[in-house]
């Protein structure tokens, strides 16, 4: 007989948990259409399909052959797992797709899980660049959002794979459904990232129109020694966060009072032709700031 997807009467013998995978149940049932002397076993019912049929129920079941079982391929009955070569339903692995109770029972026990629809229109920008944002900061922000997108794609595509005992992989969703999952994950990651970049709850309140009404002195350790916000404390080495050479130059000349000639001579003494050469060889604005501070201040001298 031709082995193919069908809807036919089934008598449920047993529904039980799988011993290895928690995403599915195994169903054993007798199908009169296949004869009454044998049962189909280990039919896959995915947990996300909803409520499975109960033991002993008579239902109208829809089942789909997935592949020829590895046992029969190893016995030499078939050349491969390709379902197109199947002639015996008991030689196949089946998916139990859905069921409808007969004899006045439950109308339909299957819960339809509707995946999110993929976005059909082209994506649009969800965040704008403020006038105060420098080119360096903008490039860094875009790079971080690209990292979030790649991570979201990995999570979406890996999360939709079902790995079977024989090592084969079966997709849980269609490509369109997986892309919809990717967009949902990426949106969450980038929304949280933008919220942090904007100043968290304070930034959101200011964007909504909040204004400063009062200023209170910060608590001392004696007032509340357990609460000292790390971000309220100055950097331990006195060097502020830096993103690019422009920020470094402003800090070195304006805050530290170093002359351009001093800075250039110190960089050359360290083995670099200039700040650009330092950056090209793997350095950072922060690292160069630490180098200058170590050479141009007397804080660490032994006297």
C-alpha positions as CSV (number, residue, x, y, z in Angstrom):
1,X,0.0,0.0,0.0
2,X,1.0,3.6,-0.5
3,X,2.3,5.2,2.7
4,X,1.2,8.8,2.9
5,X,-0.5,11.4,5.1
6,X,-4.0,10.3,6.1
7,X,-7.0,11.0,8.3
8,X,-8.5,7.8,9.7
9,X,-10.0,6.2,12.8
10,X,-7.5,5.3,15.6
11,X,-7.9,3.7,19.0
12,X,-5.4,5.2,21.4
13,X,-3.5,2.6,23.3
14,X,-1.0,4.7,25.3
15,X,0.3,8.3,25.5
16,X,3.6,8.6,27.4
17,X,6.6,10.9,27.8
18,X,9.7,10.4,25.7
19,X,12.7,9.1,27.6
20,X,15.1,11.5,26.0
21,X,13.3,14.6,24.7
22,X,11.0,16.8,26.8
23,X,9.5,18.6,23.7
24,X,7.4,15.6,22.6
25,X,5.2,12.7,23.7
26,X,5.0,9.2,22.1
27,X,1.7,7.8,21.1
28,X,0.8,4.2,20.5
29,X,-2.4,3.5,18.6
30,X,-4.3,0.8,16.7
31,X,-5.5,1.8,13.2
32,X,-8.2,-0.5,11.7
33,X,-7.2,0.6,8.2
34,X,-3.8,-1.1,8.8
35,X,-5.3,-4.3,10.4
36,X,-6.2,-5.0,14.0
37,X,-3.3,-7.3,14.9
38,X,-0.6,-4.6,15.2
39,X,-0.2,-1.1,16.6
40,X,1.8,1.9,15.4
41,X,4.2,2.9,18.1
42,X,6.3,5.9,19.0
43,X,4.3,8.4,16.9
44,X,5.5,11.9,17.7
45,X,3.2,14.4,19.4
46,X,4.9,17.8,20.0
47,X,4.1,19.4,23.3
48,X,3.4,22.7,21.5
49,X,0.6,21.1,19.5
50,X,-1.6,21.2,22.6
51,X,-3.6,18.6,24.5
52,X,-2.9,15.0,23.2
53,X,-5.6,12.3,23.1
54,X,-6.2,10.2,26.2
55,X,-5.5,6.5,26.6
56,X,-8.4,4.3,25.4
57,X,-10.0,7.1,23.3
58,X,-11.4,6.4,19.8
59,X,-10.5,9.3,17.6
60,X,-10.3,10.5,14.0
61,X,-6.6,11.0,13.7
62,X,-4.4,12.8,11.1
63,X,-1.0,11.3,10.8
64,X,2.0,11.9,8.6
65,X,4.9,9.5,7.7
66,X,8.2,11.2,8.5
67,X,10.8,8.7,7.4
68,X,11.6,5.0,7.1
69,X,12.8,3.8,10.5
70,X,16.5,3.3,10.9
71,X,16.0,-0.3,11.9
72,X,14.6,-1.3,8.6
73,X,17.2,0.6,6.7
74,X,20.0,-1.3,8.7
75,X,18.2,-4.6,8.0
76,X,18.6,-3.9,4.3
77,X,14.9,-3.6,3.4
78,X,15.4,-0.1,2.1
79,X,18.4,1.8,0.7
80,X,17.7,5.0,2.7
81,X,15.3,6.7,5.0
82,X,13.5,8.3,2.1
83,X,9.8,8.0,2.7
84,X,9.1,7.7,-1.0
85,X,10.3,4.2,-0.9
86,X,8.0,3.0,1.9
87,X,5.4,0.3,1.3
88,X,4.7,-0.8,4.8
89,X,3.3,1.7,7.4
90,X,4.9,-0.3,10.2
91,X,8.3,0.3,8.7
92,X,7.9,4.1,9.1
93,X,8.2,6.8,11.8
94,X,5.1,8.9,12.0
95,X,4.0,12.3,13.3
96,X,0.6,12.4,15.1
97,X,-0.7,15.7,13.7
98,X,-4.2,16.2,15.2
99,X,-7.2,14.4,16.4
100,X,-11.0,14.7,16.8
101,X,-12.9,12.6,19.4
102,X,-15.6,10.3,18.1
103,X,-18.9,9.2,19.7
104,X,-19.8,12.5,21.1
105,X,-16.5,13.3,22.7
106,X,-14.4,16.5,22.7
107,X,-14.8,18.4,19.4
108,X,-11.1,18.8,18.9
109,X,-8.3,18.3,21.4
110,X,-5.6,19.9,19.3
111,X,-4.7,23.5,20.2
112,X,-3.6,25.4,17.1
113,X,-0.4,27.3,17.8
114,X,-0.2,30.2,15.4
115,X,3.4,31.4,15.0
116,X,4.0,35.2,14.6
117,X,3.6,36.5,11.1
118,X,6.8,37.7,9.4
119,X,7.1,41.4,8.7
120,X,6.1,41.9,5.0
121,X,7.1,45.6,4.8
122,X,10.7,46.7,4.7
123,X,12.1,47.4,8.2
124,X,12.2,51.0,9.2
125,X,14.6,52.8,11.7
126,X,13.3,52.6,15.2
127,X,15.8,54.9,16.7
128,X,17.2,58.3,15.6
129,X,20.6,59.7,16.0
130,X,20.7,62.7,18.4
131,X,22.4,65.9,17.2
132,X,25.0,65.5,20.0
133,X,26.0,62.0,18.9
134,X,29.5,61.9,17.4
135,X,30.4,59.8,14.3
136,X,32.4,57.5,16.5
137,X,29.6,57.0,19.0
138,X,27.1,56.4,16.1
139,X,29.4,53.8,14.5
140,X,29.9,52.0,17.8
141,X,26.1,52.0,18.4
142,X,25.4,50.6,15.0
143,X,28.1,47.9,15.5
144,X,26.5,46.9,18.8
145,X,23.0,46.6,17.2
146,X,24.6,44.4,14.4
147,X,26.0,42.2,17.1
148,X,22.5,41.9,18.7
149,X,21.0,41.0,15.3
150,X,23.5,38.3,14.7
151,X,22.9,36.8,18.1
152,X,19.1,37.0,17.5
153,X,19.6,35.1,14.2
154,X,21.6,32.4,15.9
155,X,19.0,32.0,18.7
156,X,16.1,31.8,16.2
157,X,17.7,29.3,13.8
158,X,19.1,27.1,16.4
159,X,15.9,27.1,18.5
160,X,13.8,25.8,15.6
161,X,15.8,22.6,15.1
162,X,14.7,19.3,16.5
163,X,17.5,16.7,16.7
164,X,16.4,13.0,16.5
165,X,18.1,10.0,18.0
166,X,19.6,9.0,14.7
167,X,21.4,12.4,14.4
168,X,19.0,13.8,11.8
169,X,17.6,17.4,12.2
170,X,14.0,18.3,11.6
171,X,13.0,22.0,11.3
172,X,10.2,23.0,13.7
173,X,9.1,26.1,11.8
174,X,9.1,27.3,8.2
175,X,11.7,29.8,7.0
176,X,9.2,32.6,7.2
177,X,8.2,31.6,10.8
178,X,11.8,31.4,11.8
179,X,12.5,34.9,10.4
180,X,9.6,36.2,12.4
181,X,11.1,34.7,15.5
182,X,14.4,36.4,14.6
183,X,12.8,39.8,14.3
184,X,11.0,39.4,17.6
185,X,14.3,38.5,19.4
186,X,16.3,41.2,17.7
187,X,13.7,43.8,18.6
188,X,13.9,42.9,22.3
189,X,17.7,42.9,22.4
190,X,18.0,46.3,20.6
191,X,15.2,47.9,22.5
192,X,16.9,47.0,25.8
193,X,20.2,48.2,24.4
194,X,18.8,51.6,23.3
195,X,17.1,52.0,26.7
196,X,20.5,51.6,28.4
197,X,22.1,54.0,25.9
198,X,19.4,56.6,26.5
199,X,19.9,56.5,30.3
200,X,17.5,53.8,31.4
201,X,14.4,54.9,33.3
202,X,15.8,58.4,33.9
203,X,16.4,58.9,30.2
204,X,13.0,57.6,29.3
205,X,11.4,59.9,31.9
206,X,13.3,62.9,30.4
207,X,12.2,62.0,26.9
208,X,8.6,61.9,28.1
209,X,8.9,65.5,29.4
210,X,10.1,65.1,33.0
211,X,12.0,68.0,34.4
212,X,14.3,68.5,37.4
213,X,12.5,69.7,40.5
214,X,15.0,69.3,43.3
215,X,18.5,68.2,44.0
216,X,19.5,66.3,47.2
217,X,23.0,65.6,48.5
218,X,24.1,62.1,48.0
219,X,24.0,59.8,51.0
220,X,27.1,59.3,53.0
221,X,28.3,55.8,54.0
222,X,27.2,56.7,57.5
223,X,23.6,57.4,56.3
224,X,23.4,54.2,54.2
225,X,26.7,52.3,53.9
226,X,25.1,49.4,51.9
227,X,24.0,51.6,49.0
228,X,26.8,53.1,47.0
229,X,26.0,53.2,43.3
230,X,29.1,52.2,41.2
231,X,28.2,54.6,38.4
232,X,28.1,57.5,41.0
233,X,31.7,56.9,41.9
234,X,34.6,58.5,39.9
235,X,36.9,56.1,38.0
236,X,39.6,54.6,40.3
237,X,42.4,55.8,38.1
238,X,40.9,59.2,37.3
239,X,40.6,58.5,33.6
240,X,37.0,59.0,32.3
241,X,35.4,56.7,29.7
242,X,36.8,57.4,26.3
243,X,35.6,56.3,22.8
244,X,38.0,58.1,20.4
245,X,41.1,60.2,20.0
246,X,39.1,63.4,20.0
247,X,37.9,62.6,23.6
248,X,41.4,61.7,24.6
249,X,42.8,65.0,23.2
250,X,40.2,67.1,25.1
251,X,40.9,65.2,28.3
252,X,44.7,65.4,28.0
253,X,44.9,69.1,27.1
254,X,42.0,70.6,29.0
255,X,41.7,68.4,32.1
256,X,45.3,67.3,32.6
257,X,47.0,70.5,31.2
258,X,49.5,68.6,29.1
259,X,51.0,70.4,26.1
260,X,50.8,68.9,22.6
261,X,54.6,68.7,22.5
262,X,54.7,66.7,25.7
263,X,52.1,64.3,24.5
264,X,53.8,63.7,21.1
265,X,57.2,63.2,22.8
266,X,55.8,60.7,25.2
267,X,54.1,58.7,22.5
268,X,57.3,58.6,20.4
269,X,59.3,57.5,23.5
270,X,57.0,54.6,23.8
271,X,57.9,53.4,20.3
272,X,55.1,54.9,18.2
273,X,55.2,57.6,15.5
274,X,52.0,59.2,16.8
275,X,48.6,58.5,18.2
276,X,47.3,57.1,14.9
277,X,50.2,54.7,14.8
278,X,49.4,53.5,18.3
279,X,45.7,52.9,17.3
280,X,46.7,51.1,14.1
281,X,48.9,48.7,16.1
282,X,45.9,47.5,18.2
283,X,45.8,50.2,20.9
284,X,42.8,52.1,22.2
285,X,42.0,55.6,23.3
286,X,41.8,54.3,26.9
287,X,45.1,52.5,26.6
288,X,46.8,55.6,25.3
289,X,45.3,57.6,28.1
290,X,46.8,55.2,30.7
291,X,50.2,55.4,29.0
292,X,50.2,59.2,29.1
293,X,49.1,59.4,32.7
294,X,51.7,56.9,33.8
295,X,54.5,58.9,32.0
296,X,53.4,62.5,32.6
297,X,52.3,62.4,36.3
298,X,54.4,62.0,39.4
299,X,51.7,60.0,41.3
300,X,53.7,56.8,41.2
301,X,57.2,58.1,41.9
302,X,58.8,56.6,45.0
303,X,59.3,59.9,46.9
